[in-house]
Amino acid sequence: MKLGLQLSNFTWKGRGPKLGENLAAISRTAEDVGYSSIWVMDHLFQIPQVGAAQMEMLEAYTALGFIAAHTKSASLGTMVTGVTYRNPGLLCKQVSTLDVLSGGRAMLGIGAAWYEREHHGLGIPFPPLKERFERLEETLQICKQMWSRDDGPFEGKHYQLRETLNSPQSLQKPHPPILIGGGGERKTLKLVAKYADACNVFGTSVEFVQGKFETIRRHCEAIGRDPNEIERTVLLRLDVGEDGEKAAEVVDQLGRLSEAGVQAVHGYLVGVDKMKPLEVIGRDVYPQVKDL
C-alpha cells in the first residue's frame, strides 16, 4: 500500500511569514518517512469541513511548484482540481510544466468542483452540475489530445481550441497519470472507467469503498476496459495521536482498506505541522503497511 499526504490546512504556527518554511519542511519530511505522493487541495477559500473561509489557503499549482523544488521523488498533484477554475488548455500546460520541472512527478487530479462560495466570491462562473460534468469530460478529452501528437483543433460544446499545441510535452508517457476524484456512480465513476488512471473516493467504510470499486468494475466491463488498469485510492483523515498512541489503530484501519482493494491512501494527517505525527508514520505505520 502506498501513502499520500494531503495538505488541506495551512494555518500553522508562524502563519504567513513562516508558511513557506513550514511547507518545505513538511514536504521533505513526508518524503523521507515514506510518503510516495503529496497533494494539495484546489481551493481559493478554506472549505467549511476544515475551518473558516478566512483561514490561509494557497493556490494549488503555485504551491505544487514550490513543493517540487523541495522534494526529489514524491508524486505531486491536486486532490482535486476543480474543472471550473481554469481553462482546460491552461490547466494542461500547468500540469505539463510541473511534470517537466519536477522530473516527471506530476499527476492530474480532477473533479467537477463544488464550493459555490469561492466561485461567487472571486467572480468565477459556477455553472449547474450537469454543465460542470460536461466541462469535466471535455477537459479530460482536451488534456489527452494535448498530451498526444495531435496538435489540431478541438471543437466541443463548451470549449473550442484552434491549436492543442503543448511544448514542452510532459516527461511521463503517454501523459501524467489522471486521477478522478468523487464517488458519484452514474457520472463520476463512469468517467473514471473511460478516462482515468486512478480513482479516489472517500474512505468512509470498507463496505462503502467496496461498493464504489464494484461500480467502477461494472462501468469498465461495459466499455471493455480492464478495471485493474485503474489505481484504487481513498481519501482519509489519519490521526496517530500526539505521541503515536493511535498508530496501531491506523495500521489496522489501513489493513482493512487494503483487504477491500485499496492500493493507496491519501490522508490528511492530524497535527502534521508539529512534525511528530510524520515521524510516527515513518516509524510505526509505513513499515507495517508498505507490503500490503
Summary of the structure (lengths in Angstrom):
residues: 292
radius of gyration: 18.6
end to end distance: 5.2
largest distance: 57.4
contacts: 961
relative contact order: 0.14
helix: 43%
strand: 16%
